Amino acid sequence: MNHAAGELEESRLQKAVEMIAITPEAATKLVGGYRATFEAKFKREPESLEDKCRIAAKIIGRYSKLSAAAGAVTAAPSVIPGIGTAVAVLGGGVTDIAMALKLQIDMCMCLVEVYETELSSEDKKHLAFVLALAGSVEQMASKGGKAAVLKIAEKLVYQYLRGPALITIKQLFKRASITFTQKAMAKAIPAGVGVAFSSSTNYVLTTVVGKVAVAVLAKEVK
């Protein structure tokens, strides 16, 4: 892949994911349902950090299962909205990567809503994209164990959060495109992701990305 073609593929990937990712407003509505369920069960609002962690765990579980269910592009449209749009934009080339990132960004958008309700919609979106992309890319690139990946990914997220948001997100899409493609071609995905990959690896990566996001968000709100 030459440089120009690489840039085009990355921009198409970013465009597709931004088109199909959940909006902050939709995340607010979805998280509102989790808060209502919590209030009905515990007869109080989820205000403490522990309460928020309970809701976050439910969200991570939901998206990890969705990711596992997306076993193939042909089977996934009934499970995950947006696949048709991704195929139209990407022509099937990196649709598996786009759908994987979409689910992780959707999850992180909901997690941001749990912990950072006062942020503007645009800031919530930027934060969710950085959390999902940085956490996912680091795990795909890492050769270490899960505990090491969590620490390294958390550090990477903080590093990227200090940079200009739009430039950072573009850089992360570039890393995601390169890293995921290399892993897929090498067929050496440690705890990988992608609609074309196995349901178990989808589940693991989405869960780890969620845990990294919670680790960062929980520290930010203390």
LINDA-V208502 format. One record per pair of residues at least 12 apart in sequence whose C-alpha atoms are under 10 Angstrom apart, sorted by the first residue. I is the first residue (numbers start at 1). J is the second residue. If there is no record, write none. Layout:
# LINDA-V208502
i=I j=J
i=I j=J
This chain:
# LINDA-V208502
i=6 j=174
i=6 j=177
i=6 j=178
i=7 j=174
i=7 j=177
i=9 j=90
i=9 j=93
i=9 j=94
i=9 j=173
i=9 j=174
i=9 j=177
i=9 j=178
i=10 j=94
i=10 j=170
i=10 j=171
i=10 j=172
i=10 j=173
i=10 j=174
i=10 j=175
i=10 j=176
i=10 j=177
i=10 j=178
i=11 j=170
i=11 j=173
i=11 j=174
i=11 j=177
i=12 j=86
i=12 j=89
i=12 j=90
i=12 j=91
i=12 j=94
i=12 j=98
i=12 j=173
i=13 j=86
i=13 j=89
i=13 j=90
i=13 j=93
i=13 j=94
i=13 j=95
i=13 j=97
i=13 j=98
i=13 j=99
i=13 j=101
i=13 j=173
i=13 j=174
i=13 j=176
i=13 j=177
i=14 j=98
i=14 j=101
i=14 j=169
i=14 j=170
i=14 j=172
i=14 j=173
i=14 j=174
i=14 j=176
i=14 j=177
i=15 j=86
i=15 j=89
i=15 j=90
i=15 j=98
i=16 j=82
i=16 j=83
i=16 j=85
i=16 j=86
i=16 j=87
i=16 j=88
i=16 j=89
i=16 j=90
i=16 j=94
i=16 j=95
i=16 j=98
i=16 j=99
i=16 j=102
i=17 j=82
i=17 j=85
i=17 j=86
i=17 j=89
i=17 j=95
i=17 j=97
i=17 j=98
i=17 j=99
i=17 j=100
i=17 j=101
i=17 j=102
i=17 j=103
i=17 j=105
i=17 j=129
i=17 j=173
i=18 j=86
i=18 j=98
i=18 j=101
i=18 j=102
i=18 j=105
i=18 j=125
i=18 j=129
i=19 j=82
i=19 j=85
i=19 j=86
i=19 j=89
i=19 j=102
i=20 j=80
i=20 j=81
i=20 j=82
i=20 j=83
i=20 j=84
i=20 j=85
i=20 j=86
i=20 j=98
i=20 j=99
i=20 j=102
i=20 j=103
i=20 j=106
i=21 j=81
i=21 j=82
i=21 j=98
i=21 j=99
i=21 j=101
i=21 j=102
i=21 j=103
i=21 j=104
i=21 j=105
i=21 j=106
i=21 j=107
i=21 j=109
i=21 j=125
i=21 j=129
i=22 j=81
i=22 j=82
i=22 j=102
i=22 j=103
i=22 j=105
i=22 j=106
i=22 j=107
i=22 j=108
i=22 j=109
i=22 j=110
i=22 j=125
i=23 j=105
i=23 j=106
i=23 j=109
i=23 j=110
i=23 j=121
i=23 j=122
i=23 j=124
i=23 j=125
i=24 j=106
i=24 j=109
i=24 j=110
i=24 j=112
i=24 j=113
i=24 j=120
i=24 j=121
i=24 j=122
i=24 j=123
i=24 j=124
i=24 j=125
i=24 j=128
i=25 j=109
i=25 j=110
i=25 j=113
i=25 j=121
i=25 j=124
i=25 j=125
i=26 j=106
i=26 j=109
i=26 j=110
i=27 j=106
i=27 j=107
i=27 j=108
i=27 j=109
i=27 j=110
i=27 j=111
i=27 j=112
i=27 j=113
i=27 j=114
i=27 j=124
i=28 j=109
i=28 j=110
i=28 j=111
i=28 j=112
i=28 j=113
i=28 j=114
i=28 j=117
i=28 j=121
i=29 j=110
i=29 j=113
i=30 j=59
i=30 j=110
i=30 j=113
i=31 j=55
i=31 j=56
i=31 j=59
i=31 j=109
i=31 j=110
i=31 j=111
i=31 j=112
i=31 j=113
i=31 j=114
i=32 j=110
i=32 j=113
i=32 j=114
i=34 j=46
i=34 j=54
i=34 j=55
i=34 j=56
i=34 j=58
i=34 j=59
i=34 j=114
i=35 j=47
i=35 j=51
i=35 j=52
i=35 j=55
i=35 j=114
i=37 j=55
i=38 j=51
i=38 j=52
i=38 j=54
i=38 j=55
i=46 j=114
i=47 j=114
i=47 j=115
i=49 j=114
i=49 j=115
i=49 j=218
i=49 j=219
i=49 j=221
i=49 j=222
i=50 j=218
i=51 j=114
i=52 j=111
i=52 j=114
i=52 j=115
i=52 j=214
i=52 j=218
i=53 j=111
i=53 j=114
i=53 j=115
i=53 j=214
i=53 j=215
i=53 j=218
i=55 j=110
i=55 j=111
i=55 j=114
i=56 j=107
i=56 j=108
i=56 j=110
i=56 j=111
i=56 j=112
i=56 j=113
i=56 j=114
i=56 j=115
i=56 j=210
i=56 j=211
i=56 j=213
i=56 j=214
i=57 j=111
i=57 j=207
i=57 j=210
i=57 j=211
i=57 j=214
i=59 j=106
i=59 j=107
i=59 j=108
i=59 j=110
i=59 j=111
i=59 j=114
i=59 j=207
i=59 j=210
i=60 j=104
i=60 j=107
i=60 j=108
i=60 j=110
i=60 j=111
i=60 j=203
i=60 j=206
i=60 j=207
i=60 j=208
i=60 j=209
i=60 j=210
i=60 j=211
i=60 j=213
i=60 j=214
i=61 j=107
i=61 j=203
i=61 j=206
i=61 j=207
i=61 j=210
i=62 j=107
i=62 j=207
i=63 j=103
i=63 j=104
i=63 j=105
i=63 j=106
i=63 j=107
i=63 j=108
i=63 j=202
i=63 j=203
i=63 j=206
i=63 j=207
i=63 j=210
i=64 j=103
i=64 j=104
i=64 j=107
i=64 j=199
i=64 j=200
i=64 j=201
i=64 j=202
i=64 j=203
i=64 j=204
i=64 j=205
i=64 j=206
i=64 j=207
i=64 j=208
i=64 j=209
i=64 j=210
i=65 j=199
i=65 j=200
i=65 j=202
i=65 j=203
i=65 j=204
i=65 j=206
i=65 j=207
i=66 j=79
i=66 j=80
i=66 j=100
i=66 j=103
i=66 j=199
i=66 j=202
i=66 j=203
i=66 j=206
i=67 j=79
i=67 j=80
i=67 j=99
i=67 j=100
i=67 j=101
i=67 j=102
i=67 j=103
i=67 j=104
i=67 j=193
i=67 j=194
i=67 j=195
i=67 j=198
i=67 j=199
i=67 j=200
i=67 j=201
i=67 j=202
i=67 j=203
i=67 j=204
i=67 j=205
i=67 j=206
i=67 j=207
i=68 j=100
i=68 j=193
i=68 j=194
i=68 j=195
i=68 j=197
i=68 j=198
i=68 j=199
i=68 j=200
i=68 j=201
i=68 j=202
i=68 j=203
i=68 j=204
i=68 j=205
i=68 j=206
i=69 j=195
i=69 j=198
i=69 j=199
i=69 j=200
i=69 j=202
i=69 j=203
i=70 j=96
i=70 j=99
i=70 j=100
i=70 j=103
i=70 j=194
i=70 j=195
i=70 j=196
i=70 j=197
i=70 j=198
i=70 j=199
i=70 j=202
i=70 j=203
i=71 j=96
i=71 j=194
i=71 j=195
i=71 j=196
i=71 j=197
i=71 j=198
i=71 j=199
i=71 j=200
i=71 j=202
i=72 j=96
i=72 j=194
i=72 j=195
i=72 j=196
i=72 j=197
i=72 j=198
i=72 j=199
i=73 j=87
i=73 j=92
i=73 j=95
i=73 j=96
i=73 j=99
i=73 j=194
i=73 j=195
i=73 j=196
i=74 j=195
i=74 j=196
i=75 j=195
i=76 j=99
i=76 j=195
i=80 j=99
i=80 j=102
i=80 j=103
i=81 j=99
i=82 j=98
i=82 j=99
i=82 j=102
i=83 j=95
i=83 j=96
i=83 j=98
i=83 j=99
i=83 j=102
i=86 j=98
i=86 j=99
i=86 j=102
i=87 j=99
i=94 j=177
i=94 j=180
i=94 j=181
i=94 j=194
i=94 j=195
i=94 j=196
i=95 j=194
i=95 j=195
i=95 j=196
i=96 j=180
i=96 j=193
i=96 j=194
i=96 j=195
i=96 j=196
i=96 j=197
i=97 j=176
i=97 j=177
i=97 j=180
i=97 j=181
i=97 j=184
i=97 j=193
i=97 j=194
i=97 j=195
i=97 j=196
i=97 j=197
i=98 j=176
i=98 j=177
i=98 j=194
i=98 j=195
i=99 j=193
i=99 j=194
i=99 j=195
i=99 j=196
i=100 j=136
i=100 j=192
i=100 j=193
i=100 j=194
i=100 j=195
i=100 j=196
i=100 j=197
i=100 j=202
i=100 j=205
i=100 j=206
i=101 j=129
i=101 j=132
i=101 j=133
i=101 j=136
i=101 j=137
i=101 j=173
i=101 j=176
i=101 j=193
i=101 j=194
i=101 j=206
i=102 j=129
i=102 j=132
i=102 j=133
i=103 j=132
i=103 j=206
i=104 j=128
i=104 j=129
i=104 j=131
i=104 j=132
i=104 j=133
i=104 j=135
i=104 j=136
i=104 j=205
i=104 j=206
i=104 j=207
i=104 j=209
i=104 j=210
i=105 j=125
i=105 j=127
i=105 j=128
i=105 j=129
i=105 j=130
i=105 j=131
i=105 j=132
i=105 j=133
i=105 j=136
i=105 j=206
i=105 j=209
i=105 j=210
i=106 j=125
i=106 j=128
i=106 j=129
i=106 j=132
i=107 j=128
i=107 j=131
i=107 j=132
i=107 j=206
i=107 j=207
i=107 j=209
i=107 j=210
i=107 j=213
i=108 j=124
i=108 j=125
i=108 j=127
i=108 j=128
i=108 j=129
i=108 j=130
i=108 j=131
i=108 j=132
i=108 j=133
i=108 j=206
i=108 j=209
i=108 j=210
i=108 j=211
i=108 j=212
i=108 j=213
i=108 j=214
i=108 j=217
i=109 j=124
i=109 j=125
i=109 j=126
i=109 j=127
i=109 j=128
i=109 j=129
i=109 j=131
i=109 j=132
i=109 j=213
i=110 j=124
i=110 j=128
i=111 j=124
i=111 j=128
i=111 j=131
i=111 j=210
i=111 j=213
i=111 j=214
i=111 j=217
i=111 j=218
i=112 j=124
i=112 j=125
i=112 j=127
i=112 j=128
i=112 j=131
i=112 j=213
i=112 j=214
i=112 j=217
i=112 j=218
i=113 j=125
i=113 j=128
i=114 j=214
i=114 j=217
i=114 j=218
i=115 j=214
i=115 j=217
i=115 j=218
i=115 j=219
i=115 j=220
i=115 j=221
i=115 j=222
i=116 j=217
i=116 j=218
i=116 j=220
i=116 j=221
i=123 j=165
i=125 j=165
i=126 j=161
i=126 j=164
i=126 j=165
i=126 j=166
i=126 j=168
i=126 j=169
i=127 j=157
i=127 j=160
i=127 j=161
i=127 j=165
i=127 j=169
i=127 j=213
i=127 j=217
i=128 j=213
i=129 j=165
i=129 j=166
i=129 j=168
i=129 j=169
i=129 j=172
i=129 j=173
i=130 j=156
i=130 j=157
i=130 j=158
i=130 j=160
i=130 j=161
i=130 j=165
i=130 j=166
i=130 j=168
i=130 j=169
i=130 j=170
i=130 j=172
i=130 j=173
i=130 j=213
i=131 j=153
i=131 j=154
i=131 j=156
i=131 j=157
i=131 j=158
i=131 j=160
i=131 j=161
i=131 j=169
i=131 j=209
i=131 j=210
i=131 j=212
i=131 j=213
i=131 j=214
i=131 j=216
i=131 j=217
i=132 j=157
i=132 j=172
i=132 j=206
i=132 j=209
i=132 j=210
i=132 j=212
i=132 j=213
i=133 j=157
i=133 j=169
i=133 j=171
i=133 j=172
i=133 j=173
i=133 j=175
i=133 j=176
i=133 j=209
i=134 j=153
i=134 j=154
i=134 j=155
i=134 j=156
i=134 j=157
i=134 j=158
i=134 j=159
i=134 j=160
i=134 j=161
i=134 j=168
i=134 j=169
i=134 j=171
i=134 j=172
i=134 j=173
i=134 j=175
i=134 j=176
i=134 j=209
i=134 j=212
i=134 j=213
i=135 j=149
i=135 j=150
i=135 j=152
i=135 j=153
i=135 j=154
i=135 j=155
i=135 j=156
i=135 j=157
i=135 j=205
i=135 j=206
i=135 j=208
i=135 j=209
i=135 j=210
i=135 j=211
i=135 j=212
i=135 j=213
i=136 j=149
i=136 j=153
i=136 j=172
i=136 j=176
i=136 j=179
i=136 j=180
i=136 j=191
i=136 j=192
i=136 j=193
i=136 j=205
i=136 j=206
i=136 j=208
i=136 j=209
i=136 j=210
i=136 j=212
i=137 j=153
i=137 j=156
i=137 j=172
i=137 j=173
i=137 j=174
i=137 j=175
i=137 j=176
i=137 j=177
i=137 j=178
i=137 j=179
i=137 j=180
i=137 j=192
i=137 j=209
i=138 j=150
i=138 j=152
i=138 j=153
i=138 j=154
i=138 j=156
i=138 j=157
i=138 j=175
i=138 j=176
i=138 j=179
i=138 j=209
i=139 j=152
i=139 j=153
i=139 j=189
i=139 j=190
i=139 j=191
i=139 j=192
i=139 j=205
i=139 j=208
i=139 j=209
i=140 j=176
i=140 j=179
i=140 j=180
i=140 j=182
i=140 j=183
i=140 j=188
i=140 j=189
i=140 j=190
i=140 j=191
i=140 j=192
i=140 j=193
i=140 j=205
i=141 j=175
i=141 j=176
i=141 j=179
i=141 j=180
i=141 j=182
i=141 j=183
i=141 j=189
i=141 j=190
i=141 j=191
i=141 j=192
i=142 j=190
i=142 j=191
i=143 j=190
i=144 j=190
i=145 j=190
i=146 j=191
i=146 j=204
i=146 j=208
i=147 j=208
i=149 j=208
i=149 j=209
i=149 j=212
i=150 j=208
i=150 j=209
i=150 j=211
i=150 j=212
i=150 j=213
i=150 j=215
i=151 j=212
i=151 j=215
i=152 j=212
i=153 j=208
i=153 j=209
i=153 j=212
i=153 j=213
i=153 j=216
i=154 j=209
i=154 j=211
i=154 j=212
i=154 j=213
i=154 j=214
i=154 j=215
i=154 j=216
i=155 j=212
i=155 j=216
i=157 j=212
i=157 j=213
i=157 j=216
i=158 j=216
i=160 j=172
i=180 j=192
i=180 j=193
i=180 j=194
i=184 j=196
i=184 j=197
i=189 j=201
i=190 j=204
i=190 j=205
i=191 j=203
i=191 j=204
i=191 j=205
i=191 j=206
i=191 j=208
i=192 j=204
i=192 j=205
i=192 j=206
i=193 j=205
i=193 j=206
